[in-house]
Amino acid sequence: MTERYRIATQVHARRFDDEVVVLHLGVGHYYALDVVGSTIWEHLTSGRTAAETVVTLLTEYDVDETTARADVQRLTEELVAAGLLARHTEP
């Protein structure tokens, strides 16, 4: 099984230049993701796994694998905890 993510209910996101602004209509909070955070968000919400997202970071940014994995894991956990992303598992 592979864990993937989708945008949670009542959440809207939009790209503005190099950042993504995410609005949670249910609680009235908004979040701004920087360039790397925006890349992670866009990959996860397009159906890619965390592991696939790490590979993208390694090719697009000057970062080592340990840091890329930690960044993806940390941001993913924060986005899920804030109710912005929802996990779903595919066979």
Buried (B, 14 or more C-beta within 10 A) or exposed (E): EEEBBBBBEEBEBEEEEEBBBBBBEEEEEEBEBEEBBBBBBBBBBEEBBBEBBBBBBBEEEEBEEEEBBEBBEEBBEEBBEBBBBBEEEEE
